[in-house]
């Protein structure tokens, strides 16, 4: 068993549980009879512990990446939708007030 085989086991496992794209293995140290596979994904970081002798996955953990703050990053789609909704509401109120003479 080597680091490459363990990486294949871990990434196949992550794909089976629903993490299909963008799996980037970062580290595979051997600690206390188990390989610890660290995998970066688009928005998450996974740590998979594989037993060195039995080749079984003993545990895994998936966490959001630490450097991304959800309240700071805005996707262009959200910004455009917010702008579009605001503009639509503004135009609707403009014509509504104009129609009723306010």
C-alpha positions in Angstrom: 0.0 0.0 0.0 1.4 3.4 -1.0 0.2 7.0 -0.9 -1.1 6.8 -4.5 -3.3 3.8 -3.8 -4.6 5.4 -0.6 -5.4 8.6 -2.5 -7.4 6.6 -5.1 -9.4 4.8 -2.3 -10.1 8.2 -0.6 -11.2 10.1 -3.7 -13.3 7.2 -4.9 -15.0 7.2 -1.5 -15.7 10.9 -1.7 -17.1 10.5 -5.2 -19.4 7.7 -4.0 -20.9 9.9 -1.2 -21.7 12.7 -3.7 -18.6 14.9 -4.1 -18.1 14.5 -7.8 -15.9 17.3 -9.2 -12.8 19.2 -8.3 -11.2 16.8 -5.9 -7.5 17.8 -5.3 -5.5 15.6 -3.0 -3.1 17.7 -0.9 -1.3 15.5 1.6 -1.1 11.8 2.6 0.9 11.3 5.8 1.1 8.0 7.5 0.3 8.4 11.2 -0.2 5.6 13.8 -1.0 2.9 11.3 -3.4 5.0 9.2 -3.0 7.2 6.2 -4.6 10.6 6.5 -5.7 11.8 3.1 -6.4 15.6 2.9 -8.5 16.6 -0.2 -9.4 20.1 -1.2 -12.7 20.6 -3.0 -14.3 23.8 -4.4 -15.9 25.0 -1.1 -14.9 22.2 1.3 -11.9 20.4 2.7 -12.1 16.6 3.4 -9.9 14.5 5.7 -10.2 10.7 5.1 -8.5 8.3 7.5 -7.6 4.9 5.8 -6.2 2.0 7.8 -2.8 1.0 6.4 -3.3 -2.8 6.9 -6.9 -3.4 6.1 -7.3 -0.5 3.5 -10.7 0.3 5.1 -11.9 3.9 5.6 -12.0 4.3 9.4 -13.4 7.9 9.5 -13.8 11.0 7.4 -14.6 14.6 7.9 -15.8 17.3 5.5 -15.6 20.9 6.6 -16.1 24.3 4.8 -12.8 25.9 3.9 -11.6 28.3 6.6 -10.5 31.1 4.4 -13.9 31.8 2.9 -16.3 33.9 4.8 -19.8 33.4 3.5 -21.0 36.9 4.3 -18.1 38.5 2.4 -18.0 36.7 -0.9 -20.8 37.5 -3.3 -21.4 35.6 -6.5 -22.1 37.7 -9.6 -25.4 35.9 -10.0 -26.6 37.1 -6.6 -25.4 40.7 -7.2 -27.3 40.8 -10.5 -30.4 39.3 -9.1 -30.4 41.8 -6.2 -29.9 44.7 -8.6 -32.6 43.4 -10.9 -35.2 42.9 -8.1 -34.4 46.4 -6.7 -34.8 48.0 -10.1 -38.1 46.2 -10.7 -39.5 47.2 -7.3 -38.4 50.8 -7.9 -40.1 51.0 -11.4 -43.3 49.3 -10.0 -43.5 51.9 -7.2 -42.7 54.8 -9.5 -45.6 53.9 -11.8 -47.9 53.0 -9.0 -47.3 56.4 -7.3 -47.6 58.3 -10.6 -50.9 56.5 -11.4 -52.4 57.5 -8.0 -51.0 61.0 -8.1 -48.6 60.9 -5.2 
